Amino acid sequence: MADVETLINPNKSLWEKGDFSRVAETMRQSGEELVASLDIRPGMKVLDLGCGDGTTALPMARRGADVLGIDIAANLVAAGNVRARKAGLDNVRFVEGDASNLTGIEDSSFDLLVTVFGAMFAPRPYDVAREMVRVTRPGGKIVMANWIPGDPTLVAQILRISAAYTPPPPDGFVSPMTWGEEAEVRQRFEAAGIAPGEISFERATWSFRHDGPAVELLDTFRRFYGPAMNAFEAAARNGRDKQLGDELEVLFTTQNRGVTTTIIPATYLKVTVTKN
């Protein structure tokens, strides 16, 4: 049975649902590629916020950074610590926490803060921006990877399709996809004290890889990715789960760029913020 905190925190419940590590296994190469672009240096203090089980945290630790991974999902924190132990990495650890309120993290603690499709899902986005800026040292950087609303590639379309099968969000809900809108991102970081010229954007590609057909990758999302799981459960209550499955199967198969394996690219917004 879920504990009280999970029941009253829908974001925690969403990401503890299923086993996101199974999805993360399809993302490892892209995680390595992103880390390679970040100029990680030995001894650098890094916070990986919304870290999952370490898709970017472990590669940063392998490059010599001192990495703290924070995630709201207890099962992913546990999985990350297991992965770190198996990799023999004592310079990375994972703890539970909420990106909207980084209680216990001192001001100006990190040279670099990275959040890859993580903090964007936390509630209260202005609080998230303020906390990210607060814990980053002067001269340090924040790098976000955020899905883009309306983008034609995989994840934005999974979330769009899934939303059509689920009940409307509660009043006051702010879509996580707004973190993929440049104007919204600027407003949030400027409200946290960042000068406009210290916020930059670029489009980049994140690929999902699976050693098998695209329908198997879809099955992984269906069984282990919280938003898709919720959509299938809601669709089933209305007898529409087959319709949802068919729609997603078309999406996955048409976007697959692999031949004997599955490679599906997805476009994201890379945000870089310098704190001066």
N, C-alpha and C positions, 0 to 999 in steps of 0.2 A: 504494500500500500504506500502511496506517495506521502511524504511528510508534509507538515503544515506549511512550511516555507514554499514548497513546490506548488501546493494548491493555491496559495495566494499570490504567487509570482508566475504569471503565464509565460514570461520569457524564459525563466528557468525550466518550467515544465516542457516548453517547446523543444529546447535543445537537449534535455535529458531523455526525450522520447526516442525510441529506437536506439540506434547506435551510429552516431555520426562518424565514428572512426571508419566505418565501412565505406562511407562516401569519401572521407579524407584519403583513403588509400588510392583513390583515382586522381588525386590532386598533388601527389608528392613531387613530381617533376616540375610542375609549375611553381611550387613553393621554393624549390631549389633555385629556379631561374630568377624569381623575384629577389631572393636573398643575395644572389650574385650581383644584383644591380645596386645594392645598398651601401657599398663601401664599409662593410663590417670589419672592425679592427680588434685585435686581441686587447682584452681589458675593458672594452666599451661596455657600458651599462645599458641594457636594453630591456624595455617592457614590451611584451607581446600581449596585446589586449584583445580578449575574445579569441584566445589562442587555439581552441580546440585541443587536440591531442598532440600538437607540436609540429604541424606541417611546415611552419616557418621557424618556430623556436629552436628545434633541434639543428637545422642547418646553420642558424646564427651561432649557436653554441659550438658547433664544430669549427667555426671560423675564429673561435677564441673569445667571443663576447660572453659577458656575465649576464645571463638571461633569466628574467622572471616572467612566467606565463600566468596570466589571470583569465579565468573563464567562469561563467556563471553555472555551468553544468558540472556537477560533482563527478559524474561518470567519465567525462572527458579529462578532467583534472587528474583523476586516478590513472587513466590510460596514458596520459602524457608522462606522468612520473614513472610508470612502468617502462615506457619506451626509452626514457632517459637512462634508467638503470641498465637496461639491456644494451644500450649504446655505449655504456661506460662514461657517460657525461656527468661530471659532478658540478658543472658550471651552469646548469639550467634546472629550475624547479618550477612546479606548477601549484597554484593555490586557487581557491574559489574567491570570486569577487564580482562586483557589479560595476560595469563601466560608467554608470551614472553617478556612482558614489564610491570612490576609491579610498574607502576608510582604511586608515593605518599606513597609507603610502605618503611619505613626507614630500613637501614641495621640492621641486628641482632635483629629483632623484635620478633621472635617466638622461643619458646622452641621446638616445633614440627611442621613440615609441612607434611600434608597428601594429597595425590592426588590419587584418585581411579578412574581409567579409565577417567581421566580428562585432566591433562596437557599433556598426551601423544598425544592428538589430536591437540595441538597448533602448529602453524608453527614455524620454526626456533628453532629446538631442542637444539642447543648449547646455544642459548639465554635463553631458558627455564631452562636448568640446571644451568646456571650462576645466573639467578634471584632467583631460589629456594635456592641456596647456599647463596647468598647475604643476603636474608631476614631471614635466620636461624641464631640463635646466636651460638657462639662457645660453644661446648659441646652439642648442640642440634642435633636433628635427622630429616631426611627426609625419609618418607615412601611412596613408589609408588606402585600401583597395575596396571600392564600393561598387555594387551592381548598379546599373543605369536604368531608370524607368523607361519603358517603351522600347528598349533596345531589342533588335530582332534576334539576338543570340540566346543561347540555351537557358541560363538561369533566370534572366528577366522574363522569358517566355514561360518557364515552369511556374514562376510566381504569379504571372498574369493569368494563366490558364487555371491554376489552382484556386485563385481568388474567386473565379466565376462559380465555383462549386461549394464555397464555404459561406457561412453567415457573414453579414457585414460586420466590420470592426466596431467596437464600442465608441461612443461619443468621446471626442478628445484624442483619439488614436492618431498618431503621426506615423505615416508609412516609413519603414526603414529605407525604402527606395528613394526618398528625398535626399539621402546622402549621396546619390548619384547625380544631383542637380547642382551645377556649379554655383549658381546664385545663392542657393540655400546654404551650401557649405561655406561660402564667403561670409554670409551673415552670421553664422554660428561662431566661426573663429574670430571674426572682428568683434563680436560681442564678448569674446573671451580675452580681448586685448591684443590680437594679432593685427599688424598693419596689413592693408590690402596687398602691398607689393611682396609680402612674404608668403603668399598663398599661390601655388601654381598647380596646374592640372595637365594631365595627358591621358589619352586613351591607350590601353594596353590589353593584351590577350592572356587569358587563363584557360588552359586546356584540361579537359577531363579525359583520362585514358583508362581503357579497360581491355584486357586480353581476351576478347570475345565479341559477340555481336552487340549492337546498340540496345537491343531489347533486354539484354542482361544488365546493362548499365541502368536502364530504366527501372528494372526490378530492384536494383540496389536502392535507388532513390525512393521507390514506392514503399519499401520495407524499412528504410533506415533514416530518411531525411524528414525531419519533423513537419515542415510545411506541406510536403507531399502526402505524408501519412495522414495529417489532419484533413486534407482535401479528399482523400479516398474514403476516409471514415464518414465525412459529411455527405459525399456523393452516394455512398452505399445506403445511407438512411433514406435517400430519395430514389433509390433504384437507378442511379446514374453512374455507378462506378465503372461499368464497362465503357460508357461514353467517354469518361475522363481518361481511362486507360488507352482507348483508341486514339484520342486526341494527342496524348503525350507520346504514344508510339510513333505517330507521324512526325512529331517534332524531333524526337531523338534520331530516327532513321534518316530524315532528310538533312539533318545538320551534321551527321557523321562524316568525317573526312578521311577515315581510315579505310583500308581495303580488307585485310584479314582480321584487323583489330578495330577497336573503336577509339577515335580521337575526335572530340567535339570541343571546338574553341568557343570561348565566351568573352565578350568585350566587357571591360570594367573601367571605371574612372580611378586613376591613380592621383591621389592628392598629396602634395608635399607642402608642409608648413614649417617655416623656420621661426623659432622663438628668439627674439632679440631683447 
